Amino acid sequence: MNASESQPGLAQPGPEKIFPVSWEQFHRDSRALAWRLSAAGPFEGIIAITRGGLVPAAIVARELGIRIVETFCIASYHEETKQGELRVLKGVADGLVKDGGMGLLVVDDLVDTGRTGQVVRERLPNAHFATVYAKPKGRPLVDTYITEVSQDTWIYFPWDLDLAFRPPISDAAR
């Protein structure tokens, strides 16, 4: 059974393994990231990589009591499931960056191939880079992460999913 059969209405990303993440699970994993980061700080501010890093950055900011939250807007997925040309849409405010990002925490939902991570590292080489999930190709670029998933796993984040009726397994066998 492919992903489009098992999850009606979702685009099939390819032959990858599927890892759907609920809001509750993502919240728990983001809080676990904050817990792990509490020993790495203190941090003067958080840089959320948009869009995926917005939710975990908000959770981490709350848990660590950080009030300065900035965005670094990078687009790499242009058709939801296919990586395309990497584009920096908005950089980090110059007044926030000193000493290559020293004292800043960069948060994203996932490091996949590492392309986004490389851009972050080039612009903020001294910032602490944290993600909730990490794949092997991108993992070396991240200082802190919670869960490693295989490179061939496609993560459906809660904002990618919608609640819908699902027929019982017995109906699908008919």
N, C-alpha and C positions, 0 to 999 in steps of 0.2 A: 504494500500500500504506500503510495507517495503522500507527501505532505498536503497537497491540495485535496486528496481524498480524505485524509484524517482530520484536516482543519479546513472545512468549507469556507470559501471566500478569501483564503490567504494565497498569495502568490507562491509558487514553488521556487525556492532559491536554487535548486539543483540537487545533486545526489547527497548532500550533506545530511548529517544527523540533525534532528530537530530537538531543541531545548526550550520549551515555553516557560517563561518566568511570570508568576503571578505578582500582583501588587504587594501582597503580604511577604512573599519570598524576597522580592527586590528590596522592600523596606528593611527586612531582617538583615540581608546581605550588606546594605548600605550602612546600617547601624554597626554591623561587625567591622566594616571598613573604618568607621569613625573610632571605634574602640581601639583598633590596631594603630590608627594614626595618632591617638592621644599621647602615645609615648614618643612619637617622632617630632612633635611640635615644640614650642608653640609656633603657630602660623599667624602672620599679620593679615592675610587675606586669602580668599579662595578664588581660583580661576576655573569656571565651569566651561568645559568644551561643549559647544552647542552642536546639536540639540541634546544628545544622549546624556551629557554630563549634568544637565540642569537639575534633574530630580535628585541624583545622589549628592550633588554639591549642596543642595538645600538641606538635605538630611544631615550631612556631615557638618555644615555650618551651624545648624541648631545644636547638635550633640556636643560640638567643641566650643560653642559660644563665640563663633567668628561672625562679625557683623559686616565686614567688607567682602562683597561677592561681586566679581567681575566676570565677563564672558569673553571667550576667545572663539569666534565663529568660523568654523572650518566645515566645508561641505565636501564629502567624498562619496556618499551614497546618493546617486541621482535618480535611481529607479527602485528605491527601497531595498532591493536585494542585490544590486550590482554596484561594485565600486567603480567610479569613473575618475575623471581628472580631479585632483585635489585643489580646492580653491579656498584661500583665506578671504573670508568675507568681512571680518572685522578683527583687528588686533587688540591687544591689551593696552589700556590707557598708559601712556608714558610715565605719568606721575606715580603710578603704582609699582612700576618695575625699576628696581635698583640692583646693582650687582648681579645681573643676569637672572633675576627672579628670586634671589635669596630671601627666605622667609615666606615665600608664597607656596600655596598648595594648589596644584592643578588636579582637577577631578574629571574623570570621564566614566561612562558606563562600561566600556569595553576597549581593550587594545586588541586588534585583530592582526592585520598584516604589519602594523607598525608604521605605516605611512603617516598617519596623523601624529603619532608619537614622535616621529623624526622632526616634523615641523615644530612641535612644541619644544623639543630639546634644543633645536637650533635657536629659537627665539628666547627661551627661558632655561638656559642650561643649568642653572643653580636652584631651580624650583624643585619641590618634591612632587613627583608625578604618581598619582594613585588612580586605580580603576577597580571597579567591582569585579569584573571578569577579565581574564587574560587568556589569549591563545599563544601557543609556543612561538610563533614568528615575531610577535610584538612584545612578549614578556620581558626580554632584556632591557627594554626602554622604560619599564615601569619600576618605581621604587617599592610600591606597596600595592597588593591586590588581595582579593579574598578567595576567589575560586578560579582554578584553571580549567578550561575546556579544550577539547581537541580542536585542531585547526579545521577539521571538516564538519564542525558543529555549527549550525545556524541558530542563533539565539533570537527567539521572539520575545521582545520586551513587552511589559504590560500595556504600554501605549500603542503597540502594534496589534493588539488583540481586541476582540469585541465579544461580549457574551452573546451566545446564540443557542437556539435549541439544537440538541444533538439526538438523533434517533438511537434507540437501544441497539446494542450489538446484535441482538436476535433479529431486528428488522433489516440490518445490513446483509445478513446471510441469506435472505430470501431472494 
